[in-house]
Amino acid sequence: MMLSEVLAWGLRPIYVTGDSWYSSKENLKFLKKQELGFMIGIAKNRQVSIVKGQY
């Protein structure tokens, strides 16, 4: 992932943006684990959970 390379350079963005193409569960968990803010579009057919375990 390109973001991993940017983080390896020592850059710490406040927010990461992207379109729904990058809104996979793995990518969103990666961003959360890195404690980065993100604004990423979600496809209209994607299920999301605000409360863990409830969709």
C-alpha atoms as a printed R data frame, in Angstrom:
   type eleno elety resid chain resno       x      y      z
1  ATOM     1    CA   MET     A     1   0.000  0.000  0.000
2  ATOM     2    CA   MET     A     2   1.331  3.416 -0.918
3  ATOM     3    CA   LEU     A     3   0.325  4.779  2.480
4  ATOM     4    CA   SER     A     4   2.677  2.315  4.202
5  ATOM     5    CA   GLU     A     5   5.538  3.781  2.195
6  ATOM     6    CA   VAL     A     6   4.563  7.338  3.132
7  ATOM     7    CA   LEU     A     7   4.436  6.366  6.818
8  ATOM     8    CA   ALA     A     8   7.860  4.708  6.482
9  ATOM     9    CA   TRP     A     9   9.225  8.065  5.270
10 ATOM    10    CA   GLY     A    10   8.151  9.529  8.600
11 ATOM    11    CA   LEU     A    11   5.215 11.535  7.258
12 ATOM    12    CA   ARG     A    12   2.079 11.453  9.420
13 ATOM    13    CA   PRO     A    13  -0.930 12.867  7.569
14 ATOM    14    CA   ILE     A    14  -3.824 14.097  9.688
15 ATOM    15    CA   TYR     A    15  -6.414 12.780  7.218
16 ATOM    16    CA   VAL     A    16  -6.404 10.326  4.337
17 ATOM    17    CA   THR     A    17  -9.036 10.630  1.609
18 ATOM    18    CA   GLY     A    18 -10.113  8.180 -1.051
19 ATOM    19    CA   ASP     A    19 -13.037  6.966 -3.099
20 ATOM    20    CA   SER     A    20 -15.122  3.842 -2.569
21 ATOM    21    CA   TRP     A    21 -12.585  1.747 -4.481
22 ATOM    22    CA   TYR     A    22 -10.339  1.875 -1.367
23 ATOM    23    CA   SER     A    23 -13.047  1.298  1.240
24 ATOM    24    CA   SER     A    24 -12.304 -2.365  1.878
25 ATOM    25    CA   LYS     A    25 -12.561 -3.660  5.422
26 ATOM    26    CA   GLU     A    26  -8.810 -4.301  5.501
27 ATOM    27    CA   ASN     A    27  -7.938 -0.760  4.390
28 ATOM    28    CA   LEU     A    28 -10.292  0.855  6.896
29 ATOM    29    CA   LYS     A    29  -8.919 -1.290  9.739
30 ATOM    30    CA   PHE     A    30  -5.369 -0.387  8.677
31 ATOM    31    CA   LEU     A    31  -6.172  3.335  8.833
32 ATOM    32    CA   LYS     A    32  -7.810  2.940 12.238
33 ATOM    33    CA   LYS     A    33  -4.832  0.952 13.570
34 ATOM    34    CA   GLN     A    34  -2.460  3.679 12.353
35 ATOM    35    CA   GLU     A    35  -4.637  6.223 14.224
36 ATOM    36    CA   LEU     A    36  -5.160  8.264 11.063
37 ATOM    37    CA   GLY     A    37  -8.308 10.205 10.322
38 ATOM    38    CA   PHE     A    38  -9.947  9.210  7.071
39 ATOM    39    CA   MET     A    39 -12.696 10.330  4.729
40 ATOM    40    CA   ILE     A    40 -13.425  7.564  2.258
41 ATOM    41    CA   GLY     A    41 -16.521  7.070  0.158
42 ATOM    42    CA   ILE     A    42 -18.552  3.963  0.876
43 ATOM    43    CA   ALA     A    43 -20.345  2.087 -1.912
44 ATOM    44    CA   LYS     A    44 -24.121  2.189 -1.595
45 ATOM    45    CA   ASN     A    45 -24.326 -1.603 -1.258
46 ATOM    46    CA   ARG     A    46 -21.723 -1.804  1.567
47 ATOM    47    CA   GLN     A    47 -22.814 -2.749  5.078
48 ATOM    48    CA   VAL     A    48 -21.245 -0.719  7.857
49 ATOM    49    CA   SER     A    49 -21.292 -0.986 11.619
50 ATOM    50    CA   ILE     A    50 -21.260  2.015 13.907
51 ATOM    51    CA   VAL     A    51 -21.679 -0.271 16.919
52 ATOM    52    CA   LYS     A    52 -19.525 -3.415 16.817
53 ATOM    53    CA   GLY     A    53 -21.589 -6.375 15.676
54 ATOM    54    CA   GLN     A    54 -24.631 -4.335 14.565
55 ATOM    55    CA   TYR     A    55 -25.056 -3.508 10.863
